[in-house]
């Protein structure tokens, strides 16, 4: 995923934005996802004139933006995710009740 994002970014002169600019974009995208989840599952329903967005696309926007942030900082998301899962199975293995 990171490689595909990087290949697309390299097609454009602007390149990656600065990390704080990407972070603001990430918050915008997260807000859009939150709004859709709230409309679908929360108390705030959409107006009849508002379009429903596909949750998967909203999550995809977040993944794209996270990939941009990681790429701009030379962070391998696969490695980072692996370390998080190691924490889940290691340090946090008894934190939650098992099925």
Secondary structure, 3 states (H helix, E strand, C coil): CHHHHHHHHCCCCCCCCCHHHHHHHHHHHHHHHHHHHHHHHCCCCCCCCCCCCCHHHHHHHHHHHHHHHHHHCCCCHHHHHHHHHHHHHCCCCCCCCCC
